[in-house]
Amino acid sequence: MCAEHTGEEGYEYESGVKVGPSYYSDEMYYDEDGQLTWFNAGVRVGVGIGLGMCLGIGIGVGLLMRSYQATTRNFRRRFF
């Protein structure tokens, strides 16, 4: 007889384990109460705003260059 394997025997999983590299300990991110510190929360917000601005500026410059090239192409066809 063949018993079916459900995959649950002998398998234990700890949900509190972090996956991936951690360069800093959790004490740097969280206060004694387990709350995120104001400084680190501000850093996260600042990084988010900075990345958003860089992305927005990149898209804006790309659109400006595209419209500039299309305009100069039209002027070259008409006047030269």
HUHU-V960533 format. One record per residue. PSI is psi in whole degrees, -180 to 180 (NA if undefined). NEAR is the number of other ideal C-beta (glycine too) atoms within 10 Angstrom. Layout:
PSI_NEAR ; PSI_NEAR
//
This chain:
146_2 ; 123_4 ; 141_5 ; 143_5 ; 122_7 ; -13_7 ; 4_7 ; -15_7 ; 131_6 ; 15_5 ; 117_7 ; 141_5 ; 127_5 ; 119_5 ; -14_4 ; 2_4 ; 132_6 ; 144_7 ; 135_5 ; 169_4 ; 141_5 ; 114_9 ; -25_5 ; 152_8 ; 163_8 ; -21_9 ; -23_8 ; -28_10 ; -32_15 ; 150_13 ; -177_12 ; -28_7 ; -4_7 ; 5_7 ; 151_9 ; 133_12 ; 156_14 ; -38_9 ; -49_11 ; -34_14 ; -40_12 ; -38_10 ; -43_12 ; -41_12 ; -43_10 ; -41_10 ; -40_10 ; -43_10 ; -42_10 ; -44_10 ; -39_10 ; -40_10 ; -42_10 ; -42_10 ; -44_10 ; -42_10 ; -41_10 ; -44_10 ; -42_10 ; -45_10 ; -39_10 ; -43_10 ; -39_10 ; -44_10 ; -39_10 ; -44_10 ; -35_10 ; -45_10 ; -38_10 ; -39_10 ; -46_10 ; -32_10 ; -41_9 ; -38_10 ; -37_10 ; -36_9 ; -37_8 ; -46_6 ; -17_6 ; NA_5
//
